[in-house]
């Protein structure tokens, strides 16, 4: 059985006759008939009911045709992939992103981009603080999105968004003044929930309250659930807690040296490496979105 036989089978079914299939494929009718008969002999099944007026599939032929179409579609996908890779497009694009990045901005961007680059697989990882840029330094990512640059590798940066980080707690967890203020000396008596750094070489103390009791967790989701359950306080991206703040499930807090802050995030790529067409296109895709974004005042 060959792909050529399956293509002939599809042509006979789609056109409704051996003669029409021959015309469509640019072959003689006897050649079409011989190819179908050979396929039937190989499968030991009658695929078509032949008559002078029309050609139709037998019940067994219908099942064979279903599988044949699946195989032909797979063959076409393989041909498309081969053409795509022969044009030097990357088969896989590795993107590392900080866990506090706004998914409501990231995911639509990735969806629109990869709808145009379906043959490239996305390897998307979420890291914490220095773990993001470390992926780039160790060449385990092609592009990264982080608020921390590299001190070891020359990188090119593209500003893409700001994330507002807000210190929050559950209403019953601590005694706040009416405006959410609490003295820093009192705040140290409460547990701060912190996401563990995923860098192997760095140990960042960003947003850590010195002298306070800390619990370390492995993900932003666990941090959120602990805070919501009244088991600690911590800084969270505004987009992830906006509804809870509006409904009174969480309260924002501040102290002498602790306030909400806007943190700029960048897309980074190495300067000492050649970038493939897809990685370059994704960089340009984010650049276009930045340029189209209205300025805020």
ROMARTOR-318655 format. One record per atom (N, C-alpha, C): x, y, z. Coordinates in steps of 0.2 Angstrom, whole numbers, plus 2048, in hexadecimal, padded with zeros to 3 digits. Last residue first. Layout:
residues N
XYZ/...
END
This chain:
residues 297
7FC92589D/7FF92B8A0/7FC92B8A7/801919891/7FD91B897/80092189A/80091687F/803918885/7FF91A88B/7F9907878/7F990E879/7FD910880/8038FC86E/8008FD875/7FF904876/80B8FA863/8048FC862/8008FD869/8178F7868/8168FD865/80F8FF863/8148EB86E/8168F0872/8158F786F/8118E3863/80C8E4868/80E8EA86C/81E8E385C/8188E6859/8138E885E/8258DC866/8278E3864/8218E6861/81F8CF865/81E8D386B/8208DA86A/8238CD857/81C8CC859/81B8D0860/8318CC858/82E8D2855/8268D2856/8328C1860/8358C7863/8318CD85F/82D8B8857/8298B985D/82C8BF860/8368B984C/8308BB84B/82C8BC851/8418B3853/8428BA850/83B8BD84F/83C8A6855/83E8AA85A/83E8B1859/83B8A3847/8358A384B/8378A7851/8488A3841/8438A783F/83D8A8843/8558A384F/8518A084A/84B8A5847/8638AD853/85C8AB854/8588A984E/8738AB858/86F8AC853/8688AA854/87A8B3867/8778AD864/8738AF85D/87D8BD86F/8838B986C/8808B3868/8738C3875/8768C7870/87B8C386C/8648BB87A/86B8BB87A/86D8BF874/8558C387F/8588BE87B/8608C087B/8468C7889/84E8C7888/8508C2883/8398D288D/83B8CC889/8438CD888/8368D989D/8398D9896/8398D2893/82C8E38A8/82F8DC8A6/8318DD89F/82C8EE8B6/82D8ED8AF/82F8E68AD/8218EF8C3/8278EB8C1/8278EB8BA/81A8F98CF/81A8F78C8/8218F58C6/8158F58DF/81A8F88DB/8198F58D4/80E8F88F0/80E8F58E9/8138F98E4/81A8F98FD/8158FB8F9/8148F78F3/8248FA90B/8208F5907/81A8F8904/829902915/82D90090F/82A8FB90B/81E90491E/82390991C/827908916/8118FB915/8148FD91B/819902919/8018F590F/8078F890E/80A8FA915/7F58EA906/7F88ED90C/7FF8F090A/7E58E5901/7EC8E78FF/7EF8EA906/7DC8D6904/7DD8DD905/7E48DF903/7D08CB8FD/7D78CD8FF/7D78D4900/7C28CB8FC/7C58C58FE/7CD8C6900/7BC8D68F7/7BE8D68FE/7C18D0900/7BA8D78E9/7B58D38ED/7B68D38F5/7C58DD8E5/7BF8E18E4/7B98DE8E8/7CF8D48E8/7CF8DA8EB/7C88DE8EB/7CB8CA8DF/7CB8C88E7/7CB8CF8EB/7CE8D08D3/7C78CE8D5/7C68CD8DC/7DC8D28D4/7D78D78D3/7D08D68D5/7E58C88D4/7E28C98DA/7DD8CF8DA/7EC8C88C8/7EA8C18CB/7E68C28D1/7EF8D58C4/7EA8D18C0/7E88CB8C3/7F98D88CE/7F28DB8CF/7ED8D78CA/8038CB8D5/8018CF8CF/7FA8D18D0/8078CC8E7/8048C98E1/8038CD8DB/8108CA8F6/80E8CE8F0/80C8CA8EA/8088C4905/80D8C4900/80B8C88FA/8048BA914/8038C090F/8098C090A/7FB8AC91B/8018B091A/7FF8B6915/7EF8A591B/7F58A291E/7FC8A691D/7E38A8915/7E58AB91C/7EB8A891F/7E08A3909/7DE89F90F/7E08A2915/7E78AC901/7E08AC901/7DD8A8907/7F48A7903/7F28AE905/7EA8AE906/7F389A8FD/7F589B904/7F38A2907/7F089D8F0/7EB8998F4/7ED89A8FC/7FB8A48EC/7F58A88EC/7F08A48F0/80589A8ED/8068A08F1/7FF8A48F1/8008918E3/80088F8EA/8018958EF/8028998D8/7FB8978D9/7FB8958E1/81089B8D7/80B8A18D8/80589F8DA/81988E8DF/8158918D9/8118978DC/8208898EA/8238888E3/81F88B8DE/8248938F9/82088E8F5/82288E8EE/829896909/82B896902/8268918FF/8258A2916/82489B913/82589B90C/82E8AC922/82C8AA91B/82A8A391A/82D8B992D/82D8B292D/82A8B0926/8398C792B/8328C492C/8338BC92B/8458CC929/8438CB930/83D8C8931/8418D591A/8468D291F/8438D2926/8378CF90F/8378D4915/83C8D191A/83A8CE8FE/83A8CB904/83B8D090A/83B8D48F1/8348D48F4/8348D08FB/8498CA8ED/8448CF8EB/83E8CE8EE/8548C28F0/84F8C48F5/84B8CA8F4/85A8B48E6/8578BB8E7/8538BC8ED/8668AC8E3/8628AC8E8/85F8B38EA/86C8A28D5/86A8A98D8/8668A78DE/86E8968CF/8748998D1/8728A08D5/8628908CC/86788C8CF/86D8908D2/8528988CE/8598988CB/85D8948CF/8468998D3/8478938D0/84E8938CC/84189E8E4/84589F8DE/8478998DA/83189B8EA/8388998EA/83B89B8E3/8268A88EF/8288A38EA/82F8A18EA/8208AB8FF/8258AC8FA/8268A68F5/8178B290C/8178AD907/81B8AF901/81A8B791C/81A8B9915/81B8B3911/8118B792B/8158B3926/8148B691F/8148C4937/8108C0933/8148BC92D/81D8CC93D/81A8C7941/8158C293D/8208D6935/8258D1936/8228CB93A/8168E0937/8158DB931/81A8D5931/81B8E7941/8158E3943/8158DD93D/8258EE93B/8278EA941/8218E5943/81D8F5932/8228F0930/8248EC935/80C8F8934/8138FA936/8188F4934/8018F9927/8038F692D/80A8F792E/7F390091E/7FA900921/7FB8FC927/7E6900919/7EA8FA917/7F18FB91A/7DF90A91E/7E290B917/7E6905915/7DB90692B/7D6907925/7D990791E/7E88FA92F/7E4900930/7E090192A/7E68E8932/7E98EE92E/7E58F4930/7EA8DA939/7E78E093B/7EA8E6937/7E98CB92F/7ED8D0933/7E88D6934/7DF8C392A/7E58C092B/7E98C5930/7D28C6925/7D38C492C/7DA8C292E/7D48C9917/7D28CE91C/7D38CC923/7E48C3911/7DD8C2912/7DB8C7917/7EF8CE908/7EE8C990D/7E68C890E/7FC8D58FD/7F58D48FF/7F58CE905/8068E08F4/8058DC8FA/7FE8DB8FC/8068DF8E2/8038E28E8/8038DE8EE/80E8E48D4/80E8DF8D9/80B8E38DF/80A8E68C3/80A8EA8CA/8098E48CF/8158E58B6/8118E18BA/8108E58C1/8168EB8A5/8178EC8AC/8138E88B0/81E8E5896/8188E789A/81B8E88A1/8298E588D/8238E388A/81D8E588F/8398EA887/8348EB88C/82D8E9889/8458E0882/83F8E387F/83A8E4885/8578DE881/8518DE885/84B8E2881/8648D387F/8608D887C/85A8D887F/8738CF889/86C8CE886/8698D4883/8818C788D/87F8CD88A/8788CB887/8828BF89D/8818BE896/87F8C5893/8828C28AA/8878BD8A8/8878BD8A0/8788C98AF/87E8CC8B1/8848C88AE/8688CC8A8/86E8C78A9/8748CB8AA/8598D28B0/85E8D18AA/8648CD8AC/8498D08B5/8508D08B7/8548CE8B1/83C8CE8B1/83E8D58B4/8458D58B6/8398C48A2/83B8C58A9/83C8CC8AB/8388B8896/8358BE899/8368BF8A0/8438B2889/8408B2890/83D8B8892/8488A787C/8458AD87E/8438AD886/84D89A87D/84F89F877/84D8A6879/85589188A/84F895887/851899882/86088C88E/85B88788F/85488B88C/86C89388F/86A891889/86488B889/86F89889B/87189189A/86F88E894/8698A589A/8718A489A/87389D899/85C8A1899/85F8A4893/8668A4894/85A89C8A6/8588988A0/85C89B89A/85D8A88AD/8618A28AE/86089D8A8/8518AF8AC/8578B18A8/85C8AC8A8/8498A78B5/8478A88AE/84E8AA8AA/84F8A68C2/84E8A08BE/84C8A18B7/84E8B28C8/8548B18C4/8538AB8C0/83C8B18C8/8428B68C9/8488B48C5/8378A18C4/8378A68C9/83D8AA8C9/82F89B8B5/83489B8BA/8338A18BF/8278918A9/8268968AE/82B8968B4/82988D898/82A88B89F/8298918A3/824885889/82388B88D/824889895/82888287A/82A87F880/82A885885/81E88086C/820884871/822881877/82287A85B/820879862/82287E867/81E88084B/823880851/82087F858/81387F843/81887A843/81D87A848/80C88B845/809885848/80E87F848/80C899844/812895845/81088E848/8008A0846/8048A1840/80A89D83F/7FD89D853/7F889B84D/7FB89C846/8078A285A/80889B858/802899853/8028B085B/8088AE858/8098A7855/7F68AE862/7F68B185C/7FC8B0858/7FB8A886E/7F68A586A/7F68A8863/8048B2873/8068AB871/8018A886C/7FB8BC876/8008BD872/8038B786F/7F28B6880/7EF8B8879/7F58B9874/7FC8B388A/7F98AE886/7F68B0880/8008C088F/8058BB88C/8018B6888/7F58C7895/7F98CA88F/7FD8C588B/7F18BE89E/7EC8C189A/7EF8C5894/7FC8BB8A5/7FA8B68A0/7F48B989C/8088C58AA/8018C58A9/7FF8C08A4/8158BD8B4/8138C08AE/80B8C08AD/8198B68BF/8158BC8C0/8138BF8BA/8228AD8BB/81C8AA8BD/8178B08BE/82B8B18AC/82B8B18B3/8238B08B5/82F8A489F/82B8AA8A1/82B8AB8A9/83789E891/83789E898/8348A589A/836895882/83489C885/83389B88D/83C88E874/83C88D87C/83B89487E/835886866/83788C869/83688C871/83987A85A/83787B861/839882863/83D87A84D/83887584F/835877856/84088A845/84188584B/83B88084C/84288A833/83E88C839/84088783F/849887828/84D88882E/84988B833/84288181E/84288981D/84688B824/840874822/84587681D/84687D81C/83587682A/83C87582D/841876828/82B877820/82C87C826/83387C829/82C86B819/82D872816/82F87781B/829862823/82F862820/83186881D/81C866826/82186782B/828867828/81686281A/81586981C/81B86B822/81885581B/81B859815/81B860817/810851826/817850826/81B854820/803855822/806859827/80E858828/80284C818/802853816/80585781B/80184081F/80784181A/807848818/7F6842826/7FC84282A/802843825/7ED84281C/7ED848820/7F4848823/7EE834818/7F0839814/7F1840817/7EA82E824/7F182D822/7F383281D/7DC832823/7E0834829/7E8833828/7D882C817/7D8833818/7DC83681E/7D981F81B/7DD821816/7DE829816/7CF81D825/7D681C827/7DB81F821/7C481F81C/7C5823822/7CC823824/7C6814813/7C781B811/7C8820816/7C380981B/7CA80A818/7CB811816/7B680C81D/7BA80C823/7C180D820/7B180B810/7B0811814/7B581181A/7B47FE80D/7B7803809/7B680A80D/7AA7F7814/7B17F6816/7B57FC813/79F7FB80D/7A07FD814/7A77FC817/7A58027FD/7A27FC801/7A37FE809/7A38117F4/7A780D7F9/7A28077FC/79E8127E3/79E8137EA/7A180F7EE/79C8187D3/7A18147D7/7A08177DF/78F8167C6/79381A7CC/7978157CF/78B80F7BB/7898167BC/78D81A7C2/7918037BA/7918077B4/79080F7B6/7998007C9/7947FF7C5/7958047BF/7A17F97D7/7A27FC7D1/79C7FA7CD/7A57FD7E7/7A07F97E4/7A07FD7DD/7B57FC7EE/7B07FF7EA/7AB7FA7E8/7BD7F37F6/7BC7FA7F8/7B67FD7F5/7BF7E37FC/7BC7E77F6/7BA7EE7F9/7CE7DD802/7C87E0803/7C57E47FD/7DC7DB803/7D77D5803/7D07D8805/7E57E5802/7E17E5808/7DD7DF809/7EA7E17F6/7EF7E17FB/7EB7E1802/7DF7E27EE/7E27DC7EE/7E77DC7F5/7DC7F07EF/7D77EB7F1/7DA7E47F2/7E87F57E9/7E67F77F0/7E27F27F3/7E57F07DC/7EB7EE7DF/7EB7EF7E7/7DA7F77D8/7DA7F07D9/7DF7ED7DD/7DF8047D8/7DA8037DD/7DA7FB7DE/7E88037CD/7EB8057D4/7E68037D9/7E08007C3/7E57FB7C5/7E77FD7CC/7D880C7C2/7D58057C3/7DA8007C6/7E28157BE/7DE8167C4/7DB80F7C7/7E68107B2/7EB8107B7/7E88117BE/7DA8117AA/7DC80A7AC/7E280A7B2/7D981F7A9/7D481C7AD/7D78157AF/7E98287AB/7E48247A7/7DF8217AC/7EB8387B4/7ED8317B2/7E782E7AE/7E88447BA/7EC8447B4/7EF83D7B2/7E08447C5/7E78437C6/7EB8437C0/7D48477BF/7D684C7C4/7DE84B7C5/7D283D7B6/7D38447B3/7D68487B9/7D18327BF/7D68327BA/7D78397B8/7C58367C6/7CB8367C9/7D18367C5/7BC8347BB/7BD83B7BE/7C483B7C2/7BD8267BA/7BF82B7B4/7C08327B7/7B98217C6/7C08207C4/7C28257BE/7AF82D7D0/7B08287CB/7B78277C9/7AE8367DA/7A88327D9/7A982D7D3/7B783F7DF/7B48407D9/7AE83C7D7/7BA8397EC/7B88407EB/7B58427E5/7BD82C7E8/7B882D7ED/7B58347EC/7C882E7E0/7C382A7DE/7BC82C7E2/7D18347E9/7CF8387E3/7C98347E0/7D482B7F2/7D08317F4/7CE8357EE/7DA8217EB/7D48207EE/7D08267F0/7E68297E7/7E18277E2/7DA8257E5/7EB82A7F4/7E98307F0/7E582E7EB/7EE81C7F6/7E98207FA/7E78267F7/7F881A7EC/7F28167EC/7EC81A7F0/8028237F1/7FF8247EB/7F88207EA/80681D7FD/8028237FD/7FF8257F7/80380B7FC/8078117FB/8028177FC/8047FA800/800800800/804806800/
END
